[in-house]
């Protein structure tokens, strides 16, 4: 899809915060600029202010999408890592990628040129993970997302939950999963990829990351639901396994720049203890950062890596 033109410019993200209300307004403002009508009544009913209020109220006071689990299924979300050409397995990670800009297109094309076996998105399709945003960013044959030759997976971020997670669960997950030798659709927002030496475990910190309406930015849990903890203990059996662990989440455990989200790390510490060292890749902050060994008092010991996209840094230079 090198010839498809992105629908947004990096300037569209200037001044964008993590406010649910502001992100919903950006969606409607962008749509209003792209689709104008000469019918006065239609213009009123489809005005960006009316639609913004409707979608904001629906997303903030309506129910979240039902949390999907592996319970009752033979598929437990644990898959053997392998390469499409029987060579070393190549995995590409991207976070906060779904901006539909020329920059995200170039990132996608650069990943594709590496011919990865797996590609994993760590969450955030902007502005609110709406159906048309999911389609523009991830629909096979119509997007710049570089699908892996073996499979692709996607985690939830806070922006997907600005639409209550409906497009993420109902649209995006259908595109994700394993493609060879058999098609296995990604069933939910957490998974494990493993070989004899490593386990790459994607965890959902997005589902409960959006808090109380109107003051949501001040109250964010970004923790793991009980179903995920149960899966780690009973299916993954993470405590009993001595292979290396790489955790993938959207939200940061800690940060040198912003506040961290330590609740998931505290939950994990109760399972694997404080002294077991892990690698942890996350997004959310829109900057690239590498950390040494670090742990909080009630959290696990991790070597953190923030791989959030850099459009915020570019925005600041506009």
Secondary structure, 3 states (H helix, E strand, C coil): CCCCCCCCCHHHHCCCCCCHHHHHHHHHHHHHHHCCCCCHHHHHHCCHHHHHHHHHHHHHHCCCCCCCCCCCCCCCCEEECCCCCCCCCCEEEEECCECCCHHHHHHHHHHHHCCCCEEEECCCECCCCCHHHHHHHHCCCCCCCCCCCCEEEECCCHHHHCCCCHHHHHHHHHHCEECCCCCEECCCCCEEEECCCEEEEECCCCCCCCCCCCCHHHCCCCCCCHHHHHHHHHCCCCCCCCCEEEEECCCCCCCCCCCCCCHHHHHHHHHHCCCCEEEEEECCCCCEEEEEEECCCCCCEEEEEEEECCHHHHHHCC
